[in-house]
């Protein structure tokens, strides 16, 4: 049963579930926000309107994801490829997300590569790469 404390984030559940599954028994916690350290550093190596390059701390990450789910609803996340290094202290995941831009109804499909550092069975650092052109095309598309 989904945790009611994360109900507001349901639109990103496919992403959260994919990440949680990719990390398996390397981390403790059921939901994505449970497996993130309180002082996590979430870094994106692209410019995305309204999204900072570096987010520090779980509380700020949760606030930023509120903005995400207010604008994008994911239907699925797939094509997961997982690479484990440094005895599971570093995990690289490649994946795709598929959803809808809520304001326009335009389909959103994107590819990501994320480098995750695990410390004390939590995500301590996240470095994210994405197909910026796919995001730009979905966000700037006009419906007829």
Beta strands, then each sheet from edge to edge (+ up, - down):
strand 1: 36-44
strand 2: 54-56
strand 3: 72-85
strand 4: 90-101
strand 5: 107-119
strand 6: 122-130
sheet 1: 2+ 1- 6- 5+ 4- 3+
end
